[in-house]
Amino acid sequence: MRDRAAKAGLDLRVDSAGTADYHIGSAPDPRAIAAAASNGVDIAKLEARQLQRQDFCDFTHIFGLDRANMEGIRARAPNQSGAAIAMLMDAVPGESGESVIDPYHGDDEGFDACWDTISLAVDAIVQRLAKEGTAARF
């Protein structure tokens, strides 16, 4: 998202956070690092963190990759959240409500396929934000 937004001339604050706490402080999976690198993006220095209550004030949009993530996101959302919450694939026409497949228990190719799926949504989000700004809803 950072890379695509910058290439589109958008100045976005982008972060990634999990709903569970078991990877806090860890680097991305080496297979995710490799998939990103093969697409020209360096994520090797990122560290996992858990979604915080403050994120709902600091960000205009929060996206979940699957239904379990959405449950965790909604459970943490304060009543007065300013962030729009949606499934990532809601941004892709015909894919609304669909989950991004978790490649963790698979092989390297699963991470490449996951990159491709997420890229479709990221491109759609960047286009929509470029056109509608932070008021865009997905």
C-alpha positions in Angstrom: 0.0 0.0 0.0 2.8 2.4 0.9 4.6 1.8 -2.4 1.4 2.0 -4.6 0.2 5.1 -2.8 3.6 6.9 -3.2 3.7 6.0 -6.9 0.2 7.5 -7.3 1.3 10.7 -5.6 -0.7 10.1 -2.4 0.6 11.0 1.0 -0.9 8.2 3.1 0.0 7.0 6.5 -0.1 3.2 6.2 0.5 0.6 8.9 -0.3 -3.1 9.5 -1.5 -4.6 12.7 -2.8 -7.9 13.8 -5.8 -8.7 16.0 -3.8 -11.3 18.0 -0.8 -10.6 20.1 1.4 -13.6 19.4 3.7 -12.1 16.8 4.3 -8.7 18.4 7.8 -7.5 17.6 8.5 -10.2 15.0 9.6 -9.6 11.4 7.3 -10.7 8.6 7.4 -14.3 7.5 10.5 -14.9 5.3 8.2 -16.1 2.5 6.3 -12.8 2.7 9.5 -10.9 2.6 10.6 -12.8 -0.5 7.2 -12.3 -2.2 7.4 -8.6 -1.5 11.0 -8.4 -2.7 10.2 -10.1 -5.9 7.7 -7.3 -6.5 10.2 -4.6 -5.7 9.0 -3.8 -2.1 11.2 -4.2 1.0 9.2 -5.2 4.1 12.1 -6.9 5.9 12.5 -4.3 8.6 8.8 -4.2 9.5 7.7 -5.5 13.0 4.4 -7.0 13.9 2.2 -5.1 16.3 -1.3 -5.5 17.6 -4.2 -3.3 16.7 -4.7 -0.6 19.3 -7.8 1.5 20.3 -5.9 4.6 19.2 -5.7 3.3 15.6 -9.4 4.0 15.2 -8.6 7.7 15.7 -5.3 7.8 13.9 -6.4 6.2 10.7 -9.3 6.9 8.3 -9.6 3.3 7.1 -9.0 0.0 8.7 -9.2 -3.2 6.5 -9.5 -6.8 7.6 -8.3 -9.7 5.5 -10.8 -12.2 6.6 -13.9 -12.7 8.7 -12.0 -13.6 11.9 -9.9 -10.4 11.5 -13.1 -8.4 11.0 -14.6 -9.8 14.3 -11.4 -8.8 16.1 -11.4 -5.3 14.6 -15.0 -4.7 15.3 -14.5 -5.9 18.9 -11.8 -3.4 19.5 -13.5 -0.5 17.7 -14.6 2.3 20.1 -18.2 3.6 19.8 -16.9 6.9 18.4 -14.5 5.4 15.9 -13.7 7.8 13.0 -12.2 5.0 10.9 -14.2 3.3 8.2 -13.9 -0.4 8.7 -14.2 -2.9 5.8 -12.9 -6.2 4.4 -9.9 -5.5 2.1 -11.6 -7.3 -0.8 -14.7 -5.1 -0.6 -12.6 -2.6 -2.7 -12.6 -5.0 -5.6 -15.7 -5.2 -7.7 -17.3 -8.6 -7.5 -15.2 -9.6 -4.5 -17.0 -7.9 -1.7 -17.1 -10.0 1.5 -14.4 -12.3 0.3 -11.5 -13.3 2.5 -7.8 -13.1 1.5 -6.5 -16.7 1.8 -3.9 -17.0 4.6 -0.8 -18.6 3.0 1.0 -19.3 6.3 0.5 -23.1 6.3 1.3 -23.4 2.6 4.3 -23.0 0.3 6.1 -20.0 -1.3 3.6 -20.0 -4.1 0.8 -19.3 -1.7 2.6 -16.1 -0.6 3.0 -15.0 -4.2 -0.8 -15.7 -4.9 -1.6 -13.8 -1.7 0.5 -10.8 -2.9 -1.4 -10.8 -6.2 -4.8 -10.9 -4.4 -3.9 -8.1 -2.0 -2.4 -6.1 -4.9 -5.8 -6.1 -6.7 -7.4 -4.6 -3.6 -4.6 -2.1 -3.0 -4.8 -0.8 -6.5 -8.5 -0.3 -6.2 -8.1 1.4 -2.8 -5.4 3.7 -4.1 -7.5 4.7 -7.2 -10.6 5.3 -5.0 -8.6 7.4 -2.4 -7.0 9.4 -5.3 -10.5 10.2 -6.6 -12.5 10.6 -3.4 -9.9 11.3 -0.7 -10.3 10.0 2.8 -14.1 10.2 2.5 -14.0 7.1 0.3 -16.0 4.1 1.6 -15.5 0.5 0.5 
